Amino acid sequence: MNLLRLFRPLRPYRLQVTALVISTALLTLASLVVPGIIQSVIDEGLGQQESGALTRAALAILGIGALRSLFGFARRYLGEWL
């Protein structure tokens, strides 16, 4: 009960706190996807010598990197704003 009192000053900023938590969660999830993509490239692309899988994986990793930078910016912006 005493721990919940720490969140009272954040009540006027519920939207910003929610956006901060969501952007942090999305940043973490995007970071966890990359090793799975690399594993599939090693298993499928290199094992079967399929160059298309390597190209698709490289584009996916670039896209995830762009998303991570967007979510990271949102997390830093909202964290500093609060």
Buried (B, 14 or more C-beta within 10 A) or exposed (E): EEEEEEEEEEEEBEEBBEBBEBBBEBBEEBEEBBEEBEEBBEEBBEEEEEEEBBEBBEEBBEEBEEBBEBBBEBBEBBEEEE
